[in-house]
């Protein structure tokens, strides 16, 4: 779940680690776009820390 105003309102009782911060998503996308060509990855899965999986 992305940490936005409306998602916080919809799930007000969830802990902070239930939500992914938009900045963290942007940082990971930047990393994928600028990754070293010698260790290429195109499959990235982003999940909040608190998710059970």
Secondary structure, DSSP 8 states (H G I E B T S, - for coil): -B--HHHHHHTTTS-GGGSB-HHHHHHHHHHHHT--GGG---------TT---
